[in-house]
């Protein structure tokens, strides 16, 4: 039996499809350069309701990404997959190609896939509801259920690569892909798998979701200035910007990666999760749940708080969410986080650039953490013109920073009060 | 609509839905073995034929429609209303 306390886990493949780049290399370049992917909402599904006033008219749609042209899907696939699954399969294909793994040479029973998605195939639900209303129950596509189900991407990834080990889906709102990583780490540490594809995908820039998050007053309504709308930690922040996207990774045991001569990008060190047990959408003001998940992740990785050089914040740009996260980070890290005390910790929110892709956000932001430890470049928080008073942390405003990062932390917090923290480290023998 | 018009339209629908090349689809083409259409694809194909030809295909009839040729024959016989 492998000893789970000493089983080292590594990331050997990365893939993303985001509104700041169609693949991981271009997405990372945009993160380094501080480019925004937020724009005015476009789409026939919105035009249908054009007679209504939309309080929110901006989002992080992935424009110029055609599922057939860029994603390699055919017309038959368009009927079988929701956009959420197409983004996920496309990111997964990048990660698999990047890792160089050939699943035909692997023991299929020891390979699996875990995918996080907060909402799943909501575009399909909305489309088919219109069909039901306008044309009746007999015209609903027979592909509706396998398109809309939140586990559709996990199932399709396992089918595409013939993975017969553990496969599952997590739907814990914005913490979904954090839990996907944690679940995969557990299977690998317990010795139940050698290789896991892990990721998150979301395609919820739809009329129902924009309308529903909007009436919650969760979204920014800075409609006339989309690229400035997502401004985490800034005094003038007025809500998050809904985005779509996917991030996928190949994670394996170090032993397995070495045996196949894989390129290792980073080591997956720690996983912590907790629950607020307070309110279904509002975070605990003191950030107690968030503090707990950060502490658990460090304990899991055998790390001290001074070891953490960078935090990729959940930082959605909502007034109360950012307050709670800053409070939690300061309560956990103390003077290591306090800028006024000469603290060395850097924290940024890349959501300032790509917006909030809900269940996929943790996976997309894992790209920032992996590259921070690999390259020593910390992506910025753009639009942070007037940092909120009392946010006594170096929040890396405007421009990327160069600094060696041994360990980076990735926070994801979801509606429902779900908190997940992951830690990656620079790989050394 | 003549049978050859029906044939062209059926083949067009089959190609669009199954992502097939028109040159490879003939009356002999089988939905399951040749086009790898699963049960859901086949239900959807019947729905597309119903819409395109303004006809109705019962589940019992659909069970007998296994090839492109079967579909053309069924539609030709039941195409009174589509003109």
HADDOCK unambig.tbl for C-alpha pairs under 7 A between the chains (distance, minus, plus):
assign (segid A and resid 74 and name CA) (segid B and resid 19 and name CA) 6.18 0.50 0.50
assign (segid A and resid 75 and name CA) (segid B and resid 16 and name CA) 6.69 0.50 0.50
assign (segid A and resid 75 and name CA) (segid B and resid 17 and name CA) 6.60 0.50 0.50
assign (segid A and resid 75 and name CA) (segid B and resid 19 and name CA) 5.27 0.50 0.50
assign (segid A and resid 76 and name CA) (segid B and resid 17 and name CA) 5.45 0.50 0.50
assign (segid A and resid 76 and name CA) (segid B and resid 18 and name CA) 4.94 0.50 0.50
assign (segid A and resid 76 and name CA) (segid B and resid 19 and name CA) 5.13 0.50 0.50
assign (segid A and resid 141 and name CA) (segid B and resid 44 and name CA) 6.50 0.50 0.50
assign (segid A and resid 142 and name CA) (segid B and resid 40 and name CA) 5.52 0.50 0.50
assign (segid A and resid 142 and name CA) (segid B and resid 43 and name CA) 6.70 0.50 0.50
assign (segid A and resid 142 and name CA) (segid B and resid 44 and name CA) 6.25 0.50 0.50
assign (segid A and resid 143 and name CA) (segid B and resid 40 and name CA) 6.33 0.50 0.50
